[in-house]
Amino acid sequence: MNTIRRGLKRKEPEREEEYQAGLTQFQAAVRKRESIRLKLQLGSAPGIMEKEIQNKIKIEESVAQGTARFLTACKNQNQALEAAKNLLLGNLRVDMLRFELNKLRRGRGSPAMKKGNPSYAAVSLSDIRIPLLWRPRDHMQDTGDSRKFAVFCIVRVGSQIYDTALISPVDRHSTDVCFNDVLLFSKMPPYFELKLELYSYLLTEPSTSAHAKLVKSISKAVGKTFSKPLRDQENQDEIEIKKSKSKPGPQFDLLATATLRLEDAGEEVKPHELFLEDAENDRLPPLFGQFCCRLAVQPYCREEPVLVGSLSVRYPLNERYSGDRWAENCWARLMDWKLCLWQGLDQYEAARSPSKQIRIDQETTIRDEGDIFTVENYGDGIIEFKCENKEMKVMWLAHLYQHACDHKRWKLASQQKMEVLSPDTKPIRTKSMCRTRSKLVLLYNETKI
């Protein structure tokens, strides 16, 4: 009796897409949780941080060992690629965590929080877009280069290392590679250096490489003597390929790197330089030499109070209080380069608008004058403050001085409020850009040549 089996092959691609979507969603949730955990460690003592780093090294080592065992048992190519990517990421994390641990033990790590410490910031990287430079006949005429690649990025600052989704396949039908991931870094100082590394893996070898054709034609034309160096080079390439294949699983090649700093931050997507590691390697996809991304920086002091407490205030002569009369028990909050004042704690807790806002930036003059301290801005006059005791006055002065210095250190991030995105927990598309015949797609917006 003949039986009809329907839909078996149609369900396999759906399962692959469901697996990839679930994996991407899980990775985004892990990145978000890791960023929150790192932010909560902001005030940890060196002893506590050392213990946490040691525990994290053990976890990463065990994950790397499990991934290596899983890699040897993989039969599906997509799963093998994900496992190889995670193994590369895990080994890199272990190395950087050990470096951070040694630095902390030598006394050069992050100390415990003290009065007036410099502020840190949250840094998000998103909208990563990398153009490809195929030859016109390959892309437009759909002939020639038949290679296919799997591509992903690793972005790191110190021991904070994150990866993007794996984009596969990338071939001559793709004009660029777009990563929809949002990577969030916590506790970043103003002098941070964010390093982006682009990795690729050659999925399909070309049927006949141009190098092999050249060797064959020269051999027929001029004989074996002149073609021997080319053959030796080809044999050397084959030996290197065999060595890479001796290792378990796919081996990703470093394609290009880029370094982003505070000066590269902004609210808009901007082009940046991409430094190619080996432009002549046939196992790597052709790159344009630049990439686009959005780097946003937001110091914590923009959204979180630096210091809150009671102050006595005496305004200039043109204010409500004048002469020797003090406004007692005013409630003050130092945040976002402003010192906001309320007439009492009850108004602050009722979320009333502050009665006075005093600018605290690099142009502000702060003076210690015995029992009181003064704050002066150009055109606003001098405002005097008095604290309950000497310890409170020292604390307020330390935070005011540091807050004014941070305004200069954070540059554009202190003058322009940037929206720092959070890793999305929704499934993200991992397919590359669809094929198109339009030549306008090859012209990159705001990309300088």
C-alpha positions as CSV (number, residue, x, y, z in Angstrom):
1,M,0.0,0.0,0.0
2,N,1.4,3.3,-1.0
3,T,1.5,6.1,1.6
4,I,1.8,9.8,1.0
5,R,4.2,11.8,3.2
6,R,3.6,15.4,3.1
7,G,5.4,18.5,4.4
8,L,8.4,16.7,5.8
9,K,11.0,18.7,3.8
10,R,9.0,21.9,4.1
11,K,9.3,21.9,7.9
12,E,13.1,21.6,8.0
13,P,13.8,25.2,7.0
14,E,11.1,26.4,9.4
15,R,12.8,24.5,12.2
16,E,16.2,26.0,11.3
17,E,14.7,29.5,11.4
18,E,13.0,28.8,14.7
19,Y,16.2,27.5,16.2
20,Q,18.1,30.5,15.0
21,A,15.5,33.0,16.3
22,G,15.4,31.3,19.7
23,L,19.2,31.3,19.9
24,T,19.4,35.0,19.0
25,Q,16.7,35.8,21.5
26,F,18.6,33.9,24.2
27,Q,21.9,35.6,23.4
28,A,20.2,39.1,23.6
29,A,18.7,38.3,27.0
30,V,22.1,37.1,28.2
31,R,23.8,40.3,27.0
32,K,21.2,42.5,28.8
33,R,21.5,40.6,32.0
34,E,25.3,40.7,31.9
35,S,25.3,44.5,31.4
36,I,23.0,45.0,34.4
37,R,25.2,42.7,36.5
38,L,28.4,44.7,35.6
39,K,26.7,48.0,36.4
40,L,25.7,46.7,39.9
41,Q,29.4,45.9,40.5
42,L,30.3,49.6,40.1
43,G,30.9,50.1,43.9
44,S,32.3,46.6,44.7
45,A,35.5,46.4,46.7
46,P,38.6,44.8,45.1
47,G,38.3,41.7,47.2
48,I,34.7,41.1,46.1
49,M,35.6,41.8,42.4
50,E,38.5,39.4,42.5
51,K,36.2,36.6,43.8
52,E,33.6,37.3,41.1
53,I,36.2,37.3,38.3
54,Q,37.5,33.9,39.6
55,N,34.0,32.5,39.5
56,K,33.4,33.9,36.1
57,I,36.6,32.3,34.8
58,K,35.5,28.9,36.0
59,I,32.1,29.3,34.4
60,E,33.6,30.4,31.0
61,E,36.2,27.5,31.1
62,S,33.5,24.9,31.7
63,V,31.3,26.4,29.0
64,A,34.2,26.4,26.6
65,Q,35.0,22.7,27.4
66,G,31.3,21.7,26.8
67,T,31.2,23.7,23.6
68,A,34.4,21.9,22.3
69,R,32.8,18.5,23.1
70,F,29.6,19.5,21.4
71,L,31.6,20.8,18.3
72,T,33.1,17.3,17.7
73,A,29.6,15.8,17.7
74,C,27.9,18.3,15.4
75,K,26.6,17.0,12.1
76,N,24.6,20.1,11.1
77,Q,26.6,22.9,9.6
78,N,24.7,25.8,11.2
79,Q,25.0,24.3,14.6
80,A,28.8,23.6,14.0
81,L,29.3,27.2,13.0
82,E,27.5,28.5,16.1
83,A,29.5,26.2,18.3
84,A,32.8,27.3,16.7
85,K,31.8,30.9,17.1
86,N,30.9,30.4,20.8
87,L,34.2,28.5,21.4
88,L,36.2,31.4,19.9
89,L,34.3,33.8,22.1
90,G,34.7,31.7,25.2
91,N,38.4,31.4,24.9
92,L,38.8,35.1,24.3
93,R,36.7,35.8,27.4
94,V,38.8,33.5,29.5
95,D,42.1,35.2,28.4
96,M,40.8,38.7,29.1
97,L,39.3,37.7,32.5
98,R,42.7,36.3,33.5
99,F,44.3,39.6,32.4
100,E,41.8,41.6,34.5
101,L,42.4,39.4,37.5
102,N,46.2,39.8,37.3
103,K,45.7,43.6,36.9
104,L,43.5,43.6,40.0
105,R,45.9,41.6,42.0
106,R,48.7,44.0,41.1
107,G,46.7,46.9,42.6
108,R,45.8,48.5,39.2
109,G,42.2,47.4,39.0
110,S,39.1,49.3,39.9
111,P,39.3,50.4,43.5
112,A,36.3,50.8,45.9
113,M,34.1,53.8,45.4
114,K,35.4,57.0,47.1
115,K,34.0,60.5,47.5
116,G,34.0,62.3,44.2
117,N,35.2,59.4,42.0
118,P,35.0,60.1,38.2
119,S,31.7,59.0,36.7
120,Y,31.3,56.1,34.3
121,A,29.0,55.7,31.4
122,A,26.9,53.2,29.4
123,V,28.0,52.6,25.8
124,S,25.8,51.0,23.2
125,L,26.8,49.9,19.7
126,S,24.1,49.3,17.1
127,D,23.2,49.5,13.4
128,I,26.4,47.8,12.3
129,R,26.5,47.8,8.5
130,I,29.5,46.6,6.5
131,P,29.5,47.1,2.7
132,L,31.0,44.5,0.4
133,L,33.0,45.2,-2.7
134,W,32.2,42.6,-5.3
135,R,33.3,43.0,-8.9
136,P,30.6,44.5,-11.2
137,R,30.3,41.4,-13.3
138,D,30.0,39.2,-10.2
139,H,27.2,41.2,-8.6
140,M,25.4,42.8,-11.6
141,Q,25.8,40.0,-14.2
142,D,25.5,37.2,-11.6
143,T,28.6,35.4,-12.9
144,G,32.0,34.6,-11.7
145,D,32.6,34.6,-8.0
146,S,30.6,31.7,-6.4
147,R,32.0,31.8,-2.9
148,K,29.7,31.9,0.1
149,F,30.7,33.0,3.6
150,A,29.4,33.0,7.2
151,V,30.2,36.3,9.0
152,F,29.9,37.7,12.5
153,C,31.5,40.3,14.7
154,I,33.1,40.3,18.2
155,V,33.1,43.6,20.0
156,R,35.0,44.1,23.2
157,V,36.2,46.5,25.8
158,G,38.5,44.9,28.3
159,S,36.8,41.8,29.7
160,Q,33.4,42.8,28.4
161,I,33.2,40.8,25.2
162,Y,30.0,40.3,23.1
163,D,29.3,38.8,19.7
164,T,26.7,39.5,17.1
165,A,24.5,37.0,15.3
166,L,26.0,34.8,12.6
167,I,25.0,36.0,9.1
168,S,25.0,33.1,6.6
169,P,25.2,32.8,3.7
170,V,26.9,36.0,2.4
171,D,27.6,35.7,-1.3
172,R,27.7,37.9,-4.5
173,H,24.0,38.6,-4.1
174,S,24.6,40.6,-0.9
175,T,25.6,44.2,-1.3
176,D,26.4,44.5,2.5
177,V,26.1,42.7,5.8
178,C,23.8,44.2,8.4
179,F,23.9,43.2,12.0
180,N,20.7,44.0,14.0
181,D,22.2,43.3,17.3
182,V,22.5,46.0,20.1
183,L,25.6,45.6,22.3
184,L,25.5,47.4,25.6
185,F,28.7,48.0,27.7
186,S,28.6,49.0,31.3
187,K,31.0,51.0,33.5
188,M,33.0,52.6,30.7
189,P,35.5,55.4,31.5
190,P,35.9,58.4,29.1
191,Y,39.1,57.0,27.7
192,F,37.5,53.7,26.6
193,E,38.6,52.0,23.4
194,L,36.0,49.7,21.8
195,K,37.5,47.2,19.4
196,L,35.4,45.6,16.7
197,E,36.7,42.4,15.0
198,L,35.0,40.9,11.9
199,Y,35.4,37.2,11.4
200,S,34.4,35.1,8.4
201,Y,34.3,31.4,7.3
202,L,34.4,30.2,3.7
203,L,31.3,27.9,3.3
204,T,31.9,26.9,-0.3
205,E,35.2,26.7,-2.2
206,P,35.2,28.1,-5.8
207,S,35.0,25.4,-8.4
208,T,38.3,26.4,-10.0
209,S,40.4,29.1,-8.4
210,A,42.0,31.8,-10.5
211,H,45.4,30.9,-9.0
212,A,45.1,27.3,-10.2
213,K,44.1,28.4,-13.7
214,L,47.1,30.8,-13.8
215,V,49.5,28.0,-12.7
216,K,48.1,25.6,-15.4
217,S,48.3,28.1,-18.2
218,I,51.9,29.2,-17.3
219,S,52.9,25.5,-17.1
220,K,51.8,24.9,-20.6
221,A,53.4,28.0,-22.0
222,V,56.8,28.2,-20.4
223,G,57.4,24.8,-19.0
224,K,58.0,23.4,-15.5
225,T,61.0,25.5,-14.6
226,F,59.2,28.9,-14.5
227,S,56.0,27.5,-13.0
228,K,57.8,25.8,-10.0
229,P,57.6,28.8,-7.7
230,L,53.9,29.2,-8.3
231,R,53.4,25.5,-7.7
232,D,55.3,25.8,-4.4
233,Q,53.1,28.7,-3.4
234,E,50.0,26.6,-4.2
235,N,51.3,23.6,-2.2
236,Q,52.0,25.9,0.7
237,D,48.4,27.2,0.6
238,E,47.2,23.6,0.6
239,I,49.3,22.7,3.6
240,E,47.9,25.6,5.6
241,I,44.3,24.6,4.6
242,K,45.0,21.0,5.8
243,K,46.4,22.3,9.1
244,S,43.3,24.3,9.7
245,K,41.1,21.3,8.8
246,S,43.0,19.2,11.4
247,K,41.4,21.2,14.2
248,P,37.8,20.2,15.1
249,G,35.0,22.2,13.6
250,P,35.1,25.3,11.4
251,Q,37.9,27.8,11.8
252,F,37.0,31.4,11.5
253,D,39.4,33.9,9.9
254,L,39.9,37.4,11.2
255,L,38.8,39.6,8.4
256,A,39.1,43.2,9.6
257,T,39.3,45.3,12.8
258,A,38.2,48.8,13.9
259,T,38.7,50.9,17.1
260,L,36.0,53.3,18.3
261,R,36.5,56.0,21.0
262,L,34.5,58.7,22.7
263,E,35.2,61.0,19.8
264,D,33.3,58.7,17.5
265,A,30.0,58.8,19.5
266,G,26.9,60.5,18.3
267,E,23.1,60.3,18.0
268,E,23.3,59.4,14.2
269,V,24.8,56.5,12.3
270,K,28.3,57.4,11.2
271,P,30.9,55.9,8.8
272,H,34.2,54.7,10.3
273,E,37.5,53.2,9.0
274,L,37.8,49.4,8.8
275,F,41.4,48.0,8.7
276,L,41.7,44.9,6.6
277,E,43.9,42.1,8.0
278,D,44.6,40.3,4.7
279,A,43.1,41.8,1.6
280,E,44.7,39.3,-0.8
281,N,43.3,36.1,0.9
282,D,40.9,34.3,-1.3
283,R,39.2,32.8,1.7
284,L,37.9,36.2,2.8
285,P,35.0,38.2,1.3
286,P,35.9,41.5,-0.4
287,L,35.4,44.6,1.8
288,F,34.8,48.3,1.1
289,G,37.2,49.5,3.7
290,Q,34.7,51.3,5.8
291,F,31.6,50.4,7.9
292,C,28.7,52.3,9.5
293,C,27.4,52.0,13.0
294,R,25.8,54.1,15.8
295,L,27.9,54.5,18.9
296,A,26.0,56.1,21.8
297,V,27.5,57.2,25.2
298,Q,25.5,58.2,28.2
299,P,27.2,59.0,31.5
300,Y,25.4,57.5,34.5
301,C,25.3,61.0,36.2
302,R,22.8,62.1,33.5
303,E,20.1,59.8,34.8
304,E,21.2,59.0,38.3
305,P,21.7,61.5,41.2
306,V,25.4,62.0,42.0
307,L,24.5,63.4,45.5
308,V,21.3,64.3,47.3
309,G,21.0,66.1,50.6
310,S,20.1,69.1,52.7
311,L,21.8,72.5,52.2
312,S,21.3,76.1,53.4
313,V,21.3,78.6,50.6
314,R,21.8,82.3,50.4
315,Y,21.0,83.9,47.0
316,P,22.4,87.1,45.4
317,L,20.7,90.4,46.1
318,N,18.3,90.1,43.1
319,E,16.9,86.7,44.3
320,R,14.1,85.9,46.7
321,Y,16.4,85.7,49.7
322,S,18.9,88.5,50.1
323,G,21.3,90.0,52.6
324,D,22.2,87.8,55.5
325,R,19.1,85.7,55.4
326,W,19.6,82.0,54.7
327,A,17.1,79.6,53.1
328,E,17.3,76.8,55.7
329,N,16.7,73.1,55.0
330,C,16.7,73.3,51.2
331,W,16.8,70.0,49.5
332,A,19.5,69.7,46.7
333,R,20.2,67.2,44.0
334,L,23.3,67.1,41.9
335,M,22.6,65.4,38.5
336,D,23.0,66.0,34.8
337,W,25.4,68.9,35.4
338,K,22.8,70.9,37.3
339,L,22.3,71.5,41.0
340,C,18.6,71.6,41.5
341,L,17.1,73.1,44.7
342,W,13.8,72.6,46.4
343,Q,12.5,74.6,49.4
344,G,12.1,71.4,51.3
345,L,12.2,67.6,51.3
346,D,8.4,67.3,50.9
347,Q,8.5,69.2,47.6
348,Y,11.3,67.0,46.3
349,E,9.4,63.8,47.3
350,A,6.2,65.2,45.7
351,A,8.1,65.5,42.4
352,R,7.6,69.2,42.2
353,S,9.6,71.3,39.8
354,P,12.8,72.7,41.5
355,S,12.7,76.3,42.6
356,K,16.2,76.9,41.3
357,Q,18.6,75.2,38.9
358,I,22.3,76.0,39.0
359,R,24.6,75.1,36.1
360,I,27.6,72.9,37.1
361,D,30.0,72.5,34.2
362,Q,33.6,73.2,33.2
363,E,32.9,77.0,33.2
364,T,31.6,77.0,36.8
365,T,33.7,78.5,39.6
366,I,33.5,76.7,42.9
367,R,35.2,78.2,46.0
368,D,35.8,76.9,49.5
369,E,35.4,79.9,51.9
370,G,35.7,78.5,55.4
371,D,32.3,77.5,56.8
372,I,30.6,78.0,53.5
373,F,31.3,77.4,49.8
374,T,30.2,79.4,46.7
375,V,29.1,78.5,43.2
376,E,29.4,81.1,40.4
377,N,28.4,81.1,36.8
378,Y,29.0,83.9,34.3
379,G,25.9,86.1,34.3
380,D,24.2,84.3,37.3
381,G,26.1,85.9,40.2
382,I,27.4,84.1,43.3
383,I,25.3,81.7,45.3
384,E,26.5,80.7,48.8
385,F,25.9,77.3,50.5
386,K,26.2,76.1,54.1
387,C,26.2,72.5,55.4
388,E,25.3,71.0,58.7
389,N,28.8,70.0,59.5
390,K,32.3,69.9,58.0
391,E,32.1,66.4,56.8
392,M,29.0,67.2,54.7
393,K,30.7,70.3,53.3
394,V,33.8,68.2,52.2
395,M,31.5,65.7,50.5
396,W,29.6,68.3,48.6
397,L,32.7,70.1,47.5
398,A,34.3,66.8,46.3
399,H,31.3,65.9,44.2
400,L,30.9,69.4,42.8
401,Y,34.5,69.6,41.7
402,Q,34.4,66.1,40.1
403,H,31.0,66.8,38.4
404,A,32.4,70.0,36.9
405,C,35.5,68.1,35.7
406,D,33.4,65.3,34.2
407,H,31.6,67.8,32.0
408,K,34.9,68.4,30.2
409,R,36.0,64.8,30.2
410,W,32.8,63.5,28.5
411,K,33.0,66.0,25.7
412,L,30.0,65.6,23.3
413,A,28.3,63.1,25.6
414,S,27.9,65.9,28.3
415,Q,26.6,68.4,25.8
416,Q,24.3,66.2,23.9
417,K,22.0,63.6,25.4
418,M,22.3,60.4,23.4
419,E,19.8,57.5,23.6
420,V,21.7,54.4,24.8
421,L,19.8,51.4,23.4
422,S,19.3,48.1,25.3
423,P,19.7,44.6,23.8
424,D,16.3,43.6,22.4
425,T,14.9,40.3,23.6
426,K,12.7,39.9,20.5
427,P,13.8,37.5,17.7
428,I,16.1,39.3,15.2
429,R,16.4,38.5,11.5
430,T,19.8,37.0,10.7
431,K,19.4,36.9,6.9
432,S,21.6,39.2,4.9
433,M,20.2,41.9,2.5
434,C,18.0,40.5,-0.3
435,R,19.3,40.5,-3.8
436,T,18.6,43.5,-6.0
437,R,19.5,44.7,-9.4
438,S,19.6,48.4,-8.5
439,K,23.0,50.1,-8.9
440,L,21.9,52.6,-6.3
441,V,22.3,50.0,-3.5
442,L,26.1,50.1,-4.2
443,L,26.2,53.8,-3.3
444,Y,26.6,54.0,0.4
445,N,24.9,56.9,2.2
446,E,27.4,59.1,4.1
447,T,30.3,56.8,3.3
448,K,33.4,58.7,2.4
449,I,35.8,57.1,-0.2
